[in-house]
Structures are given as structure tokens and as C-alpha cells.
Amino acid sequence: MITITEPALEKIADILAEENNPAIKLRTFVQGGGCSGFSYGFTLDEEQNEDDFIIENKGATVLIDS
């Protein structure tokens, strides 16, 4: 289960609003990191993939790679 706290949602909405692009979304992902384990990342993305998990709340859209 993924939980996004209220302060995080507010910050995400602020970041997305600064971009001045209604198509932009926050993308989160996990990459294999070899010996050091997984690496977690965030990026801004206009593209939404068919298999993305989508969380929309308080004006923020978060895409999570499947």
C-alpha cells in the first residue's frame, strides 16, 4: 500500500503548479541497484503509461511505474 501524507500532497501540488504545464505529473520509480539494493527516484513526466498506477488527490497527480 502507498500512502501520501497531506504535507507531501501539498508539496507535490506546489511543484506541479510551478511547472505551469497541466499535463505534467510526478513519476516515482524503483530501480535495481545491485549490491546496494534498490534505488528510488522521482521525475516530472508528461507521459502516462498504460500500466502506471495513478494517485490523484488535492490537485496532484502521481504516477507510479508498475
C-alpha positions in Angstrom: 0.0 0.0 0.0 1.2 3.5 -0.8 0.3 6.4 1.4 1.0 10.0 0.5 0.7 12.4 3.5 -1.1 15.7 3.4 2.1 17.7 3.6 3.6 15.7 0.7 0.5 16.2 -1.4 0.7 19.9 -0.8 4.4 20.0 -1.8 3.7 17.9 -4.9 0.9 20.2 -5.9 3.2 23.2 -5.4 5.9 21.7 -7.6 3.5 20.8 -10.4 1.9 24.3 -10.3 5.4 25.8 -10.7 5.9 24.0 -13.9 2.8 25.8 -15.4 2.0 22.7 -17.5 -1.3 21.0 -16.8 -0.1 17.8 -18.4 2.9 17.3 -16.0 2.8 14.7 -13.3 5.2 13.4 -10.7 6.5 9.9 -11.5 8.0 7.7 -8.9 10.0 4.6 -9.7 12.3 1.9 -8.2 15.5 0.7 -9.9 17.6 -2.3 -9.1 20.8 -1.1 -7.5 22.9 -4.2 -7.5 24.8 -4.8 -4.2 23.4 -1.7 -2.6 19.7 -2.7 -3.1 17.0 -0.7 -4.7 17.2 3.0 -5.7 14.1 5.1 -5.6 13.6 8.1 -7.8 11.2 10.9 -8.8 10.9 12.8 -12.0 8.4 15.0 -13.7 6.7 13.4 -16.7 4.1 14.4 -19.3 3.6 10.9 -20.5 1.3 8.5 -18.7 1.8 4.8 -19.5 -1.0 2.3 -19.7 0.4 0.2 -16.8 1.0 3.1 -14.4 -0.7 3.2 -11.0 -2.2 6.6 -10.6 -2.9 8.6 -7.5 -4.8 11.8 -7.8 -5.5 14.0 -4.8 -5.6 17.7 -3.9 -4.5 18.8 -7.4 -1.5 16.5 -7.5 -1.2 13.5 -9.9 1.4 10.9 -9.0 2.4 8.1 -11.5 3.9 5.0 -10.1 5.7 2.7 -12.5 4.3 -0.8 -12.5 
